[in-house]
Amino acid sequence: MKNKSEKLEEINEIEISSSKPISQLKKGDKVKVDSLALEIDSQYILLDHGSTKEMAIELFDQKTDKDYQIRYFSDNIENSIEFYELSEIIYNKKPIKKIEW
């Protein structure tokens, strides 16, 4: 059983700063994740769950040519947003503190 401090550490609140709704982000838009300056390649529905959609935004870093992904549920963006980095053929979840667009 986990103690109270371990449970609190699992809660990863991400600061979101947006200039428009996330659903309106499109190819070419810029996104900053912590210190990374990324560009959007595409946004699409990853899974349609009926009452909500699991969305994916494909991003890349022009300087390093690395690929990233933001995933979120359309009905609960603030609590579901996650950030992933492509490693070989797998997207690995990365902890982040701030995301802005």
Order of alpha helices (4+ residues) and beta strands (2+ residues): alpha-beta-beta-beta-beta-beta-alpha-beta-beta-beta
